[in-house]
C-alpha cells in the first residue's frame, strides 16, 4: 500500500511541478514576444563561439576571480549532479539500484560525491560573501529570494549525501570511504541505528531532495535564477557588430507614429531577453559612475524594474488558475501569467499599467547615464543597458519634446551654429591664428592631402583643447604628413546629439558631413576626439561613409614605429593614465597610448586601480559634459581623486572631453598647480 501511495504521490507532484515550470517558462517567452520582431540573425559561428567563451568558459565571471571560481563549480556541478538525480529517483522505487556502469560505477559515484561536496562548499562561500563579507555589489539586491537560493541549494546538496549515506545503512553495506567518502562517513556515523531506521531516513531525505529539486525548478523562472534559462540565448542573440552601435531610426517611414521607446513592448524581442537573463549580481551597478557617485541610476535596478513591468503588463489582471495556486508560483504577477501571445497582447492593450517612463523608470535615471558601457562590459550575461536608455531618451526628445533645459540649449546651439556653445560658426578656424609656424592648411588651400584632420567642436572652440590640436598638428608637420582641415566647413559630428536622444539632428549632421567628405574625396580621417572617432568608424558607414578612420594615438604610435618622429627629449613626469571610454571600452584601444608613453624618455606610467576596461568614466559622456550634476558627488572629481592617490605629476588622457573634466577635477581639489593634465599628443610634442 505504501509503495502505491509513494509511486502515485511521486507521479502527481512531479507532473504538477513540471506543468507549472513549463507554464511559467512559456509565459516568459510570450512576454518577450510582445516586443517588436528583430532582424535576422547573422554570424552563426561567431555567436556559437561567444556562447562557448562566455557560457561554458564563464569568461566575464572571472573579472571577479573568487566569484568566478565559485560560480564555475556551481555551473558545472549542477549539470553533473543531474545525471545522478536520475539514479537517485530510481533508487526510491528499486532498492539499491545503480546505473549499469559495471566496475566504472565506483568512479561515477566518486565524481558525484565530490561534485556535491564542492557545490555545498561553493554555496556556503556564496552565502559568506553576501552576508558576512558583505560584498558591496551583492548588497544592492539583498532579499528573501537570494536567501531562498542559498537554502535550496544547500538542502539539495546535503540531502544527496544524507540519502546516499542512509541507503548504505538501509542495505547493510559497509561504508566506502574511497569512492563514496562523504556518504560513507555519514553511514559510518549512523551505522548503529539499524536497517529499518536507515530505510525510513533514506526515504525522508529522498523526498526532501525531490521536493527541493521540484520547488527550485518552479522557483527558477520567476526569479533572478531565470538567467539559468535565458542567459545562453541572450549571449547567442546579442547585438552583432561594433559594441555600443545604436540602431538607426527610419524617419521616412510614414507609418511610425512615435520615435524611441515609450512602452515596454516597443523594445525589440532581443532587447527584452535581457530582462529575464539578468542575474542581479550587481556587477553593473558596482562599476557604474553614476551609481557610485550617488545618482539615482542603477543599471541593475533599471533592468529589474523593466523586467517586473514587462511581467506585470504581460500578465494583466487575469485571476489565478485553479490548478496554479499562488503559494507555488510565488507572486501574484506570475500566477496571473497568460499562456498565449495573443492573450498577453489583448490583456496588455486593455489593462491600465504604470507608464514605462515616469512611473517605472524616472527621467532622472535616464539622464544620469554617461553611456560609458562599464555596466555592459561587466555583465556576465551580455545585457545591453545603454541602448535601452538611449531609446527611452529618444522617446522623450523626439516624441514628447521633454528634456533638461541644458539639453534644449545644446540642441539649439548645434542646430544654429554647429557647436555646443552657440559661438559663431565662422570662428571655427580661428584657433589656427595661434599656431605660429605650424602649417595647418584647409582642404581648399592644398592640392592634395592624405588625412583629413577632423578638429571637432572641442578642438575648434575650447581654449584648452586647442592646445591639443596644435600639438598634434605640429607632430604631423614634423612627421611630414600631408593633411588638411575642413575649416569653417566642418560641422559637429553629431555623436553627443545621438546619445542624448536627438536622432534626427544626428542624421542631419551625419548626412551633411558625409556629403562634405565625398565632395573633397576624403579617404582617411584622423581626430583627437574619441566620440567622433567612434561614430565615424562604426555608425557613419551605415549612412554612406567610405573612409578609414583613425584616432590620433593610433597614428602617433605608427609614426614612431616608422621612425617619422623620434621622442628623444627627456620628459620627467609620473603620469597617471586615464582610459577614455570611447577609445577603451568602445574600441578596445588600451595598449597603444601606454606604448607611446613608455617610448618617451623619462616618463613613468602609473596605473590607477580602475584602469583599462575597468576604468571609471570621467563623467562627460552621454551629454553629461553639457549638463549640471545635481545629485551626489561629481563624477570627474571622484575620478580625479583616484588619479591623485598615485601622487602623479601629470594626469594623462587621449580625449579632450576627459581632459576638460580632469582639469576641472584638479581645480576642485586645488592641485592644478602641482598636477598638470595633458593629452598624449602634448606629452609627445614635449619630447620631440
N, C-alpha and C positions, 0 to 999 in steps of 0.2 A: 504493500500500500504506500509505504514511504517513498519507494522508488518511483511509483507513478506520479505522486504529488511533486517530487523532486524534478522529474522529467518535464511535466506539463508546466510547472512554475518557471522552469528554465526557458521553455519554448515561448510562453506568454510574455515574460519580462524582456527577453532578448528581442523577440519580434517587435514588441511595442517600442523598445528603445531604438531599434533600427529604423522603424517607421518615423518616429519623432526626429531622429537625426536627418533622415532623408528629406523630411518636410522642411526642416529649418534650413538645410543647405539649399534646397530648391527655392525657398523663399528669398534667400540672399541673392541667388542668381537672377530671380525675377526682378528684384530691386535694381540690380546692376543694369538689367536690360531696359529699365526706364530711361537710361541715358541715350544720347544720340549714338548712332552707329559710327564706328571708327573706320578709318581707311584700311585697305587690305594690308595684310602682314607680309613684310619682305624680309630678306636676310635670315632665312630659317636657320642656317648653320651657325650664324653668329649668335642668334638667340639661344640656341641649344648650348652653345659654349658659355654664355652668360649664366645659364641655369647650372651648368656643371661647376662653374667657378664660385658662384655666389650662394647656391643652394647646397650642393653636395660638398663644395670646398669651404663654405662658410667664410669667405674672404672678408666681407665687411665686418663680421662679428669680431674678427681678430684685431680690429682697431683698439678694442679693449681686450688684451690678451687673456686676462683672468676670466672674464665673461665668455670669451671665445672658446676657451678650453671647456668650461662648464657646459656651454650650450652644445658643443660638439659631442660630448658624452651623452647628453640628453637626446640629441637629434638621432644619432646612430643607435643609441641604446634603446630608444623607444621602438625603432624599426626591428631590432634584433629580438626583443622580447615578445613581439607579436607572433613570431614563429612558435615560441614556447607557449603562448596563450592557447593556441590550438590544442597542443598536447595537454595542457592543464585542464581545458574544458572537457576533453575526452576522459581524463582521469576521474572526473566527477561521476562518470557513468560506467566506466570499465576499471575496476580495481587494479591498481598497479600498472596501468597502461603506459607504454613508451613507444615513441616512433621506432619503426623497424630499421634503425640505422646499424644494427648489429654491434660490432665492437666499437664502432665510431660514436655510439651514443654517449659514451662517457665524456668525449670531447665536446659534444653538443651540450651536455649537462654543465661542463666546466665553463663554457662560453656563456651560457645563460646565467649561471650563478655570479660570475664576476661582472657581467654586464649589469645585472640587477643591483649588485652591491655598489658599483661605481655610479649608477644612476641615483641611488639613495644618497650617496656622498655629494653628488652634484646638486641635488635638491636641497640638502641641508646647507651647502655652501651658498646657494642662491638665497636661501632664507636669511643666512648670516649677513650677506651683502645688503639686503634690503632693510632688515630690522635691527641689526646690531652695528654693523659698519655704517649703516645709513648712507649708502652711496647716493650722492646728490641727485643724479638723474633719475633714480628709482623713486625718489620722494615726490616726484611730480605726479605719480599715479599710485598712491598707496591706499588701496581699497580692499573690500571684503573679497572681491573676485580674485585678486592676487593671492590672498591668503588661502582661498579655496584650492588654487592650483597647487600650492606647496603641500597642503594637507592631502589632496587627492593623490599626487604623485608619490608622496611618502607612504601613504596607505597602500597604494598599488604595488610598490616595490617590496615593502616589508611583508605584505600578505603573500607574495610569491615564495619568499624564503620560509615563512612560517608554515604555509600549507605543504611545501615540499618536505620540511622537517617533520611535521606530524604525519605525513604519508609514510615516511620511513618507520616511525613508531607504530603506525597502524599495521604495516606489513610485517613488523617484527624483524626488520633488516638491521644489520649493523651500520652505523654511521660511516659514510665515506668522506674522509677529511681531505682526500686528494682531488677527486673530481666533483665533489659536492661539499666544499669546505664550510659554507655558511649555513646551509640547511642541515649539514651533518653536525655542526656544533649545536644547533637547536635540538636535533634529535638526541644528541648525547645528554644534553641538559635535562630533557623530559623523558628519557628512556624508561624511567620507573613508573610512569603513570598507567601503563598497560595499553594493549591494542585497542580496546573498546573506547577508552578516553581519547586515544590518539585518533581514532576514526571520527569521533564527534568533533574534535578540534580541527581535523582536516577539512570536514565539510563546512564548519563555521568559517574558516578562513578562505575556503573555496568560494563560498557565497560572498564574503567580504570583497574578495578580489574581483569577482564577476560584476557585482553591483557597482564597485568603484570604477571599473572599466566602462560600464554602460553609462553611468552617471557622467563621467568625464567626457564620454563621446557626445552625449546630449548637450553638455555644457559648452563644448568647443565652438560650435557655430555662432553662439550668442555672446561670445566674449572676445577678449583680445587674442585668445587661443585660435580664433578663426584664421589667424595668419598661417597656421599649420596647413590649412586647406587652400588658401588663396595666394600665399607669398610666391610659390613656384610659378603660378600663372602670371602674377604681377611682374615678376622678373622677366619671364618669357615675352610678355606682350608690351614691355615698357617702350616708351617712345624711342624710335630709331633716329639716327643722325646725330649731329653735334649736341652735346649736353646743353640744356638751357635754351635751345632754339624755340622760339614762340610760334604758335600757329598763326597763319595768315587769315585775315578776315576778308571775305569777298564782298566788297561794297557795291558791286554791280548786280548782285543777286537781289532782285526786286521783291522776292518772297520773304526776305528777312524783315521782321518787324522790330526786333531789338538786337543790339550788339552786346557782346560779352555774355556773362553768365549771372543771371539774377535768380535763377531757380536751380535746385539741385539736379533736376532731370535734364538741364541744358548742358551739363558736362557730358563728355563722351563716355561710353561704356568702359573704355580702357582707363579713363581717369577715375571712374567710380570703383574699379577693382582695388585701387589704392586704399580706399576707406576700410575695406574688410581685411586687407593684407597687413594693416598696421599692427605691430606687436606691442605698442605702448611701452617701448623700452626707454623712452625719454632721451635717447641719444641726440635727436634733432634739437629738442628744446635746450639740452645741456650745452650745445655749441652755438645756439642762436644768439647773435649780438644784441638783438632787440630784447629778447627774454632775459639775457644775462645782465642787462643794464636797467631792468625794472619796467620795461614796456609791457603792454597788455598782451602782445603777441606771444603765443607758444605754438610752434609748429605741430607738436603732438596734439595739443588740445584742439587746434584747428581741424585736424583730420578726424579726431574722435567726435567732435561736435557735428561735423558734416556727416559722419557715419550714422550717428544716432538720429540725425534729422532725416537722412535717407530711409532708415529703417522705419521711423515714425510715419513718414509720408507714404512709403510703400504699404505699410500695414493698415493705415487708415483707422477706422474705429469699429471694424467688424468684431463681433463678440467672440468669446472663447469657443473653440470647437469642443464638443462634449468629450471627445476622445483625446484632447490635448490640454490637460489641466495646467494652470499657471505654475504650480509648485514644481513641475518637471521642466517647464520651459524657461522659467526664471524671471521673466519680466513681461509686463502687460503688452509692451510694444511687440515683443517677439511672439507671444502667444496669440496675437491677433494677425499673424502673418497671412498674406494671401499666397496662393499657390501659383496661379497662372499670371502671366504678364498682363493679359487683358484685364483681369480683375484688379491688379495693382494699379494699372493706369486709370481705370474707372474710379477707383477709390481716391487716388491722388488728385483727380480732377474735381471731385465733388466735396472733399473734406477740407475744412479750414485747418491749415497748419501754419506754424510760425514762418516768417519770411527768412530766407537764407541770409540776406544781408540786412543787418539791423537787429533781428531777433536772435539768430543763431551765431552769426559772425558779425562782430561790430566793425564799423568803419575804421575805428582806431587800430584794430588789429591789422587790417588790410594796408593802411598807410604807414605802419611801423616797419614793414619789411624792407630790407636793403637789397633784396634779390641776390644775396651773396652765395646762395646754394650750399652753405655749410650744412644745413639740415639734410639736403638731398645726398650730399657726399657721405654723411654719416649713416644714413638709413640702410639697415641690412636687408630690407625687403624692396628696395628701389622705389619708394614712394617719391612722387614729384610734387612738392608743395608750391613752388614758385609760380608755375604756370596757372595753378588754380587761383592763387592770389591775384595775378595779373588779369585773368579772365574776369574776376569779380570787380577789379578796378575798371576794366573796360566797360562793364555794365554801368558803373557809377558815372564814369566820364562821358561815354558816348550815348547812353540811353537816358540816364537821368540828369546829366549835366551837374552832378553833385560831386564836389571835390574840395579839398582845402583851398583857402584863398591864395596860398603861396603857389599851388599848382595852377590855378587860374592865371595868375600873373606870369608864371613861367611859360605857359602855352601862348599867351598873348604876345610876350616878348619874342618868342621863337617865330610866331606867325608874321609879326610885323618887321622884325629886324634880323631874324635868323640867329639870335644869340640869347642866352638866358637873362641878360641884364637889360636888354632893350636899347643897348648902345647903337648908334647909327651904324648900319652895316658897311658903310663906306670907310669906316675906321678899322676894318678887319685887317688891313695890311699895314697899319700904322706902326706896328711893332718892328717892322723892317728898318725903320729910320734909326734905331738904336743898335743896329748890327755892325756898325763900323765898316771894316774892310771885308766882312763876311759876305760872299756872294749868295744872294737868295733871289734868283730870277722867277718871274711868273711864267706861266705857260705861253703867254703872248710875247715874252721878252727873250725867248730862246728857241732855236730851230728844232732842237731835239733834246730829249731827256729820257733817262732810264726809269727813274722813280718819280711818281707824283708824291710830294710830301704833303700829307693831309695834316694841317696845323691844328684844326679843331677850334672850337669856341674858347676853351680854356687857354690854349696856346696863343690865340689871337688877341684876347681881351683881358685876361687875368695877368696882372703885372708879374706875379711870382712865376707863373707858368711860362711866361715869355722868355724867362732866363733858360728854361729847359729847351725851348725851341731854338734859341740862339746857340746853345751849346751843341745841340745835335746838328744844326746847320754847319757849325764850324767843323765838327767831326767829318761831315760829308765833304766839306771843302778839302780838308787835309787828306781824306781818302781818295780824292779825285773822282767823286761820284757825280754823274750828271743828273741833276734833279731840278724840279720846278714846283711852284705852288700855284694854286688857283687864284690867290689874292682875294680881291673883293668878290670874285665869282663863287668863292667857297660858301657853302651853307652849313647849317648844323647837320650832324649825322642822323639825328632823329632817334638815337638809341634810348636816351632818357625819356623822351616823349612816349616811346613804345612801352617802356617798363612802368611808366606812370599811368598807362591805360589809354592814351590817345593814339590809337592805331591809325586813325585817319590822317593825323598830322604826320606820323611816321611815314606812311606810304607816300604822302605828297612829297616830303623831303627826299625820300629814297628815290623816287622816280626822277626828281629834278637833278639829284646828284649823279645818278646813272647816266642821264642824258648828257651832263657835263663831261663825265668820264669818256663817254663814247665820242663826243664831239672832238675831244683832244687826243683820242686814240690811246687812252691810258691802259697800260699793260701791267704795271706794278705800282702798288700803293704802299707807302710806309707812314706810320703815325706814331706819336708818343702817347696816344690815348687808347688804353686797353678796351674801353667801351666801344669806341668807333672801330677799333681793330676787330673785335668780336662780331659786331653787327655787319661790317663789310665782308668779313670772311665767311660767316655762316648764315646770314639772313638776307643780305642783298642778292646773292645768286638766285634766289627764288624769284626775284623781280627783274632779273636780266643782267646782273653784273658778271662780267667775264674778265677777271684780273687777279693777279697774285697779290696777296695782302700780307704785310709784314709789320711786326711791332719793332720799334727802333732797337730794342735789345737784341733781337734776332740778327739784325744786320750788323750791329756793332761787334757781336761775337764772330760773325762771318768775316768781317773785315780784319779783325785781329788775327784770326787764323790764316787769312790770305796774306798777311803782312802789310796790308794797305795802311793800317795805323798800328803804332807800337807804343803802348804805355810804358814810359821809361822813368819819368819823374816820380820820385817817392811821394806818396800821399799817406802821411802818418795819421791814420784815423781808425778808430774802433767803430765799425758800422753795424748797428742793429738793423738787419734787413727785414723789410715788411713785404710780404707777398700780396700783390693786388688780386682781388677775387676774379676779375675778368681775364687776367693773364694766367692765374693759377688754376682755380677750380673749373673755370670755363674752358681753358685751352691747354691745361697740363704743362705749362711752362714754369718750371721750378729751377732747373739746373743752370740754364743759360745765364740769368742775371748773376748767380753765385760764381759761375766760372769767369765771368767778366771781372767781377770784383777781385777774385783771387789772382787774376793776371796783372793786377796793378800793384807795383812795389809799395810795401809799407802798410797796405790795407789789411786789417784784421776783421774777418766776418764773424759777427756774433749772431747766434740763433736764439730767437725768443722761444719761450716754452710752447706757444702755439705758433707753429711755422708750417710751411708748405701747405698740404691740403687741409691741415687743421688750423691754418692761420685765421685770426679774427679779422672781420671786416673793419675798415676804417670808419664806416658809417655814412659814406657818401652815395652808395649805390641805390638804385630804385627810385631816384628823385629825392632822396633824403638830403642831398647836397643843398637843395633849394628850399627845404622846409625846416621849421624850428622843431627841436626835440623838446616837448613839453612834459614828458614823463621820465622819471628816473634819472639816471646818470647819463651824461653824453657819451656816446659810443667812442668817439675819437679820443676823448680824454682817457677812457679805460684802456684803449689800445696803446696810447702814448705811455701810460703808466707801466704797461707790460714791457715796453721797449726800455724805459728808464731803469728797470730792475737790473739791466745788464751793465749799467754805468757806461753807456756809449758816448763817443764824441759826436757821432752822426747817426741820424735815423735815415736809412736809405730806402728808396722806393723806385717804382718804374711807372708811376701813374700820376698825372697832375692832380687828379681828384684826391688820391691818397695823400699826396704831398701837402696839399692845402689843409686837409683835415688834421694831419700830424703836426703841421706847423701851428695850427690853432691850438692843438693839444699842448705843445711845448710852451706856448704863451700862457695857456690856462694854468700850467704848472710852474710858470715863472722861471723857466730854464732855457728860454730861447737864445740867451747869450752864451750859455755853456754847451748846449746841444744843438747842432745845426740839422736842418732837414734838407736832403739833397737827392735829386734824381740820379740814376746811374749815368746818364749822359753827362751830367755836370761833374761827376767824380772822374769819369774817364777823361774829360776835357782837361782837368787839372793835371793829369799825368802825361799829357801829350807834349 
